Amino acid sequence: MCIRDSTITDNNIPQIAKAVAALCSALDSNKRNQIQQKYLNQVKSGQEGNQTLLSLLTIGEIGKRIDLSSSNEVTQTLLSQFKSKNEDIRSYASTALGAISIGNVKHFIPIIIDQVKQSTQQENKILMLHALRELISQSSPQIYTEIKSILPFLFECTTIEQESFRNMVAECIGKIASVNPGEIVESLLQNLDNTNAFTRYTVATSVKYMAAKKIAFSTVLPLLMKLVTLLNDVNHDVQRSVILSISQVATMDYHALEFLNEDSFQNLFNCTKFRPDLVKEIIKGKFELKVDEGFKLRQAAYQFFENHMFRIYDKVNFHLLIDVISQGLDDQSTEIQLIAIRILEHIVQLAQVAIVGTLDILVPRIEKIVTKQKQNYEKKEQTENTKDLIRGITTCLGKIQKIPESESNQKFTTLNNQITNDQELKNLIDN
């Protein structure tokens, strides 16, 4: 079964692999084994290119349909590709291993777990987890019988320091939990109380993936209630993962927002605050750089207010919302400033008269942003967000201008006229 190189592209490799595997599954075992061997030989050849990538995925697709557990050659060939210098080959081999595992979950799960435990290289561990994720994602009914062996292993992995690794662990836990949540929720609740912050982070993140599977809200509710209490966790990464998971649950079912109270919103507000203690100095070569480790937490908190404003507005103290916006406008990050502008735009729609009373607080902050961004533009030092920020401010002020009472605020009128008549700002937006 020969496929010319010229017909193989990155985009169509998965489709071709599925088609070839479907044809192979209809053949007798002798012919199928011959074709399978051809693809194995291509992988073993050490060649880099689309033919090898196609061969890897085709072996995986065949393994989904036909149990390949009796062929040690297949398993070892795929595992050997994890040592390839080619990143695509390593990734495709990982996907293929996960795919053939679907053909015999009970046989391959111990192999994957042992490989993760025995590997001394973090990248290999991630590749094996990628294979496990592939297996979990595509074999929900079969995975049910192996939950008792997989879940303890995944909880062990939650203590590993590397965040990208733990994120993959979280995805695996979340997807397994969606298969049979009734038996797993209690384990998740227990681990959300774990003294290890890495474990709390990982399990909290897993709820996001669990909620994305759109399981019954009543099943997620105990986890949601626990997550709400962790909004004031001592670890900022845990707080961030909690906010993202609560937001995901609320996106799937807005009733989740009903379980947030005044203390919850105060904790969310605290997460929007800039924390000097999270600014770390790192040395790269001859340079000392400052890294704001609190940025992602602030971003998650601001995005929560932005994404759910229309449903939480009646539950949140108006002055707290103005504090959120004020802090955002004062933030050093233009990304945070842009989110703050969008939150303000939402509130303008919800409370037109009330927002006019806050213009003396907000307008000077907006003016400061405009002045700085204009200076950056003149110096050709504008960031990627400069245009979006000025455009967002212009749009927001235009909506405020439609409120009749806004005309009485001199600061607002002056700033709005200044922006409207500034040709450089128009050029900045239009270019």
C-alpha positions as CSV (number, residue, x, y, z in Angstrom):
1,M,0.0,0.0,0.0
2,C,2.2,2.8,-1.4
3,I,1.5,6.5,-0.9
4,R,3.6,9.0,-2.7
5,D,5.5,11.6,-0.7
6,S,4.0,14.4,-2.8
7,T,0.5,13.6,-1.6
8,I,1.4,13.6,2.1
9,T,1.2,16.8,4.0
10,D,1.2,17.7,7.7
11,N,-2.5,18.4,7.5
12,N,-3.6,15.1,5.9
13,I,-1.4,12.6,7.7
14,P,-4.1,11.8,10.3
15,Q,-6.8,11.3,7.7
16,I,-4.5,9.1,5.5
17,A,-3.5,7.0,8.5
18,K,-7.1,6.4,9.5
19,A,-8.0,5.4,5.9
20,V,-5.1,3.0,5.5
21,A,-5.9,1.4,8.9
22,A,-9.6,1.0,8.0
23,L,-8.5,-0.8,4.8
24,C,-6.0,-3.0,6.7
25,S,-8.6,-4.0,9.2
26,A,-10.7,-5.5,6.4
27,L,-7.8,-7.7,5.1
28,D,-6.8,-11.1,6.3
29,S,-4.1,-11.3,9.0
30,N,-1.3,-12.3,6.6
31,K,-1.8,-9.3,4.2
32,R,-2.4,-7.0,7.2
33,N,0.8,-8.1,8.9
34,Q,2.8,-7.5,5.7
35,I,1.5,-3.9,5.4
36,Q,2.1,-3.4,9.1
37,Q,5.7,-4.6,8.8
38,K,6.3,-2.2,5.9
39,Y,5.3,0.7,8.1
40,L,7.4,-0.7,11.0
41,N,10.4,-0.9,8.7
42,Q,9.9,2.7,7.6
43,V,10.0,3.8,11.2
44,K,13.1,1.8,11.9
45,S,14.9,3.2,8.9
46,G,15.7,6.3,10.8
47,Q,14.5,8.6,8.0
48,E,12.9,11.8,8.9
49,G,10.0,13.0,6.9
50,N,6.3,12.7,6.3
51,Q,6.5,9.0,5.3
52,T,7.8,8.1,8.8
53,L,5.2,10.3,10.5
54,L,2.5,8.7,8.5
55,S,3.9,5.2,9.3
56,L,3.8,6.0,13.0
57,L,0.2,7.2,13.0
58,T,-0.9,4.3,10.7
59,I,0.5,1.8,13.2
60,G,-1.4,3.6,15.9
61,E,-4.6,3.6,14.0
62,I,-4.3,-0.1,13.2
63,G,-3.7,-0.8,16.9
64,K,-6.9,1.0,17.8
65,R,-8.8,-1.5,15.7
66,I,-6.8,-4.7,16.2
67,D,-5.0,-5.8,19.3
68,L,-1.3,-5.5,18.8
69,S,-0.2,-6.4,22.3
70,S,1.2,-9.8,21.1
71,S,3.8,-7.9,19.0
72,N,6.7,-6.9,21.1
73,E,8.3,-5.4,18.0
74,V,5.6,-2.8,17.6
75,T,5.8,-1.7,21.2
76,Q,9.6,-1.5,21.2
77,T,9.8,0.2,17.9
78,L,7.5,3.0,19.1
79,L,9.4,3.3,22.4
80,S,12.7,3.6,20.6
81,Q,11.4,6.7,18.7
82,F,11.2,8.6,22.0
83,K,15.0,8.9,21.6
84,S,14.8,10.5,18.2
85,K,16.3,14.0,17.8
86,N,13.3,14.9,15.7
87,E,10.5,16.5,17.8
88,D,7.8,15.5,15.4
89,I,8.8,11.9,15.4
90,R,8.9,11.8,19.2
91,S,5.4,13.4,19.4
92,Y,3.9,11.1,16.7
93,A,5.4,8.0,18.4
94,S,3.8,9.1,21.7
95,T,0.4,9.5,19.9
96,A,0.8,6.1,18.3
97,L,1.7,4.4,21.5
98,G,-1.5,5.8,23.1
99,A,-3.5,4.7,20.1
100,I,-2.3,1.1,20.1
101,S,-3.0,1.0,23.8
102,I,-6.7,1.4,23.0
103,G,-6.6,-2.1,21.4
104,N,-5.7,-3.7,24.7
105,V,-6.0,-1.2,27.7
106,K,-5.2,-3.8,30.3
107,H,-1.9,-4.8,28.6
108,F,-0.6,-1.4,27.8
109,I,-1.5,0.6,30.9
110,P,1.2,-1.1,33.1
111,I,3.8,-0.6,30.3
112,I,3.1,3.2,30.2
113,I,3.1,3.6,34.0
114,D,6.3,1.6,34.3
115,Q,8.0,3.7,31.6
116,V,7.0,7.0,33.4
117,K,8.4,5.7,36.7
118,Q,11.6,4.3,35.2
119,S,12.5,7.2,33.0
120,T,15.1,9.6,34.3
121,Q,14.4,12.2,31.6
122,Q,11.5,14.6,32.1
123,E,10.8,14.8,28.4
124,N,10.3,11.1,28.2
125,K,7.9,11.2,31.1
126,I,5.9,13.9,29.3
127,L,5.8,11.8,26.1
128,M,4.5,8.8,28.0
129,L,1.9,10.9,29.7
130,H,0.9,12.2,26.2
131,A,0.4,8.5,25.3
132,L,-1.7,8.0,28.4
133,R,-3.8,11.1,27.6
134,E,-4.4,9.8,24.1
135,L,-5.6,6.5,25.6
136,I,-7.8,8.1,28.1
137,S,-9.3,10.6,25.6
138,Q,-10.4,7.9,23.2
139,S,-11.2,4.8,25.2
140,S,-13.7,5.9,27.9
141,P,-15.6,2.6,28.3
142,Q,-12.4,0.5,28.4
143,I,-10.5,2.8,30.8
144,Y,-13.2,2.3,33.5
145,T,-11.9,-1.1,34.5
146,E,-8.3,0.3,34.9
147,I,-9.2,3.4,37.0
148,K,-7.9,1.8,40.2
149,S,-4.5,1.3,38.8
150,I,-4.2,4.6,36.9
151,L,-5.5,7.1,39.5
152,P,-3.0,6.4,42.3
153,F,-0.2,6.7,39.8
154,L,-1.5,10.0,38.5
155,F,-1.8,11.4,42.1
156,E,1.8,10.4,42.7
157,C,2.7,12.5,39.6
158,T,1.0,15.6,41.0
159,T,4.1,16.3,43.2
160,I,6.5,16.8,40.3
161,E,7.7,20.3,40.1
162,Q,7.5,20.9,36.3
163,E,4.2,22.7,35.6
164,S,3.8,21.5,32.0
165,F,4.0,17.9,33.3
166,R,1.5,18.5,36.1
167,N,-0.9,20.2,33.6
168,M,-0.9,17.0,31.6
169,V,-1.4,15.0,34.7
170,A,-4.4,17.3,35.6
171,E,-5.9,16.7,32.1
172,C,-5.6,12.9,32.5
173,I,-7.2,13.1,36.0
174,G,-10.0,15.3,34.8
175,K,-10.8,13.1,31.8
176,I,-10.8,10.0,33.9
177,A,-13.0,11.7,36.5
178,S,-15.5,12.4,33.8
179,V,-15.8,8.7,33.0
180,N,-17.0,7.7,36.5
181,P,-17.1,10.8,38.7
182,G,-19.1,9.2,41.4
183,E,-16.1,7.0,42.5
184,I,-13.4,9.7,42.0
185,V,-14.8,12.9,43.4
186,E,-14.0,11.9,47.0
187,S,-10.3,11.3,46.1
188,L,-10.2,14.7,44.4
189,L,-11.7,16.4,47.5
190,Q,-9.1,14.7,49.7
191,N,-6.2,15.8,47.5
192,L,-7.5,19.4,47.4
193,D,-6.6,19.4,51.1
194,N,-3.1,18.0,50.4
195,T,-0.3,19.9,52.1
196,N,1.7,19.8,48.9
197,A,0.9,22.9,46.8
198,F,1.8,21.1,43.6
199,T,-0.8,18.5,44.3
200,R,-3.5,21.1,45.2
201,Y,-2.7,23.0,42.0
202,T,-2.9,19.8,39.8
203,V,-6.1,18.5,41.3
204,A,-7.7,22.0,41.1
205,T,-6.7,22.2,37.5
206,S,-8.2,18.7,36.8
207,V,-11.6,20.1,37.7
208,K,-11.4,22.4,34.7
209,Y,-10.9,19.4,32.4
210,M,-13.6,17.5,34.2
211,A,-16.1,20.3,33.8
212,A,-15.3,20.7,30.1
213,K,-16.8,17.2,29.6
214,K,-20.2,18.7,30.5
215,I,-21.0,16.2,33.3
216,A,-23.9,16.8,35.7
217,F,-23.5,20.0,37.7
218,S,-24.6,18.1,40.9
219,T,-21.5,15.9,40.5
220,V,-19.1,18.9,40.2
221,L,-20.8,20.8,43.0
222,P,-18.8,19.3,46.0
223,L,-15.6,20.2,44.1
224,L,-16.8,23.7,43.3
225,M,-17.7,24.3,47.0
226,K,-14.2,23.2,48.0
227,L,-12.5,25.3,45.3
228,V,-14.3,28.4,46.5
229,T,-12.5,27.9,49.9
230,L,-9.2,27.8,48.1
231,L,-9.5,31.2,46.6
232,N,-7.4,32.5,49.5
233,D,-4.8,29.6,49.3
234,V,-1.3,30.6,50.5
235,N,0.1,29.6,47.1
236,H,-0.5,31.9,44.1
237,D,-0.4,29.2,41.5
238,V,-3.1,27.2,43.4
239,Q,-5.2,30.4,43.5
240,R,-4.8,30.8,39.7
241,S,-5.8,27.2,39.0
242,V,-8.8,27.5,41.3
243,I,-10.0,30.7,39.5
244,L,-9.6,29.0,36.1
245,S,-11.5,25.9,37.2
246,I,-14.3,27.8,38.8
247,S,-14.6,29.9,35.7
248,Q,-14.8,26.8,33.5
249,V,-17.5,25.3,35.7
250,A,-19.4,28.5,35.6
251,T,-19.1,28.6,31.8
252,M,-20.6,25.1,31.6
253,D,-23.3,25.9,34.1
254,Y,-23.9,29.5,35.3
255,H,-25.6,28.2,38.5
256,A,-22.0,27.8,39.8
257,L,-21.8,31.6,40.3
258,E,-24.6,31.4,42.8
259,F,-22.2,29.7,45.2
260,L,-19.9,32.7,45.3
261,N,-20.5,35.1,48.2
262,E,-19.1,38.4,49.4
263,D,-16.0,36.7,50.8
264,S,-15.4,34.9,47.5
265,F,-15.5,38.2,45.5
266,Q,-13.2,39.9,48.1
267,N,-10.7,37.0,47.6
268,L,-11.0,37.4,43.8
269,F,-10.4,41.1,44.2
270,N,-7.3,40.3,46.3
271,C,-6.0,38.2,43.5
272,T,-6.1,41.2,41.2
273,K,-3.6,43.1,43.3
274,F,0.0,43.5,42.2
275,R,2.3,41.7,44.6
276,P,5.9,43.0,44.7
277,D,6.9,39.8,46.5
278,L,6.2,37.8,43.4
279,V,8.6,39.8,41.2
280,K,11.7,37.7,41.0
281,E,15.1,38.6,39.6
282,I,16.7,36.1,37.3
283,I,20.1,36.2,35.6
284,K,20.4,35.3,31.9
285,G,23.9,35.6,30.8
286,K,25.1,39.1,31.6
287,F,21.6,40.4,32.1
288,E,19.4,40.6,35.2
289,L,15.7,40.4,34.4
290,K,12.7,40.9,36.5
291,V,10.0,38.3,36.1
292,D,6.5,39.0,37.4
293,E,5.3,35.6,38.7
294,G,2.1,37.1,39.9
295,F,1.0,38.3,36.4
296,K,-0.9,35.0,35.5
297,L,-2.8,35.1,38.8
298,R,-3.9,38.7,38.2
299,Q,-4.8,38.0,34.6
300,A,-6.9,35.0,35.7
301,A,-8.8,37.1,38.3
302,Y,-9.4,40.0,35.9
303,Q,-10.6,37.6,33.2
304,F,-13.0,36.0,35.6
305,F,-14.6,39.4,36.3
306,E,-14.7,40.2,32.6
307,N,-16.1,36.8,31.5
308,H,-18.8,36.6,34.1
309,M,-19.7,40.2,34.8
310,F,-23.2,40.1,33.4
311,R,-24.1,37.3,35.8
312,I,-22.3,38.4,38.9
313,Y,-23.0,42.2,38.7
314,D,-26.0,42.0,41.1
315,K,-23.9,39.9,43.6
316,V,-20.9,42.2,43.8
317,N,-20.5,45.5,45.7
318,F,-20.3,48.2,43.0
319,H,-17.5,50.0,44.8
320,L,-15.5,46.7,44.7
321,L,-15.9,46.6,41.0
322,I,-14.6,50.1,40.6
323,D,-11.6,49.2,42.8
324,V,-11.0,46.2,40.4
325,I,-11.1,48.5,37.4
326,S,-8.9,51.2,39.1
327,Q,-6.3,48.6,40.0
328,G,-6.3,47.2,36.5
329,L,-5.8,50.6,35.0
330,D,-2.9,51.2,37.3
331,D,-1.3,47.8,36.6
332,Q,2.1,47.8,34.9
333,S,0.9,45.3,32.4
334,T,-0.9,46.6,29.2
335,E,-2.7,43.2,29.0
336,I,-4.3,43.8,32.4
337,Q,-5.1,47.4,31.5
338,L,-6.9,46.2,28.4
339,I,-9.0,43.7,30.4
340,A,-9.8,46.5,32.9
341,I,-11.1,48.6,30.0
342,R,-13.3,45.8,28.8
343,I,-14.7,45.3,32.3
344,L,-15.4,49.0,32.5
345,E,-17.2,48.7,29.1
346,H,-19.4,46.0,30.6
347,I,-20.3,48.0,33.6
348,V,-21.2,51.0,31.5
349,Q,-23.9,48.9,30.0
350,L,-25.1,47.7,33.4
351,A,-25.0,50.9,35.4
352,Q,-24.9,54.0,33.3
353,V,-25.8,56.5,35.9
354,A,-23.6,55.0,38.6
355,I,-20.6,54.9,36.4
356,V,-20.7,58.7,35.8
357,G,-20.2,59.2,39.5
358,T,-16.8,57.3,39.3
359,L,-15.4,59.2,36.3
360,D,-13.3,61.5,38.5
361,I,-11.6,58.4,39.8
362,L,-11.2,56.5,36.4
363,V,-10.6,59.3,33.9
364,P,-7.1,60.4,35.3
365,R,-6.0,56.8,35.2
366,I,-7.2,56.4,31.6
367,E,-5.5,59.6,30.6
368,K,-2.2,58.4,32.1
369,I,-2.4,55.2,29.9
370,V,-3.2,57.3,26.8
371,T,-0.3,59.6,27.4
372,K,2.2,56.8,28.0
373,Q,1.0,54.8,24.9
374,K,1.2,57.9,22.7
375,Q,4.8,58.5,23.9
376,N,5.7,54.9,23.2
377,Y,4.2,55.3,19.7
378,E,6.1,58.5,19.0
379,K,9.3,56.7,20.2
380,K,8.4,53.7,18.1
381,E,8.4,51.7,21.3
382,Q,4.8,50.6,21.2
383,T,3.9,47.0,22.3
384,E,1.6,44.6,20.6
385,N,-1.2,45.8,22.9
386,T,-0.8,49.5,22.2
387,K,-3.2,49.6,19.3
388,D,-5.8,47.4,21.0
389,L,-5.5,49.4,24.2
390,I,-6.1,52.8,22.5
391,R,-8.9,51.3,20.4
392,G,-10.5,49.8,23.5
393,I,-10.3,53.1,25.4
394,T,-11.8,55.0,22.4
395,T,-14.7,52.5,22.2
396,C,-15.3,52.6,25.9
397,L,-15.3,56.4,26.1
398,G,-17.7,56.6,23.1
399,K,-20.2,54.5,25.1
400,I,-19.8,56.6,28.1
401,Q,-20.4,59.7,26.0
402,K,-23.8,58.4,25.1
403,I,-24.8,58.7,28.7
404,P,-26.4,62.2,29.0
405,E,-25.0,62.8,32.5
406,S,-21.4,62.3,31.3
407,E,-21.4,65.8,29.7
408,S,-21.3,67.4,33.2
409,N,-17.9,65.8,34.0
410,Q,-15.2,68.1,32.8
411,K,-12.4,65.6,33.1
412,F,-14.2,63.1,30.9
413,T,-15.2,65.7,28.3
414,T,-11.7,67.1,28.1
415,L,-10.1,63.6,27.7
416,N,-12.7,62.5,25.1
417,N,-12.2,65.6,23.0
418,Q,-8.5,65.2,23.2
419,I,-8.5,61.7,22.0
420,T,-11.1,62.4,19.3
421,N,-9.1,65.3,17.8
422,D,-5.6,63.7,18.2
423,Q,-4.4,62.8,14.7
424,E,-1.5,60.7,16.0
425,L,-3.9,58.5,18.0
426,K,-6.0,58.1,14.9
427,N,-2.9,57.1,12.9
428,L,-2.0,54.6,15.7
429,I,-5.4,53.0,15.6
430,D,-5.6,52.9,11.8
431,N,-2.1,51.7,11.0
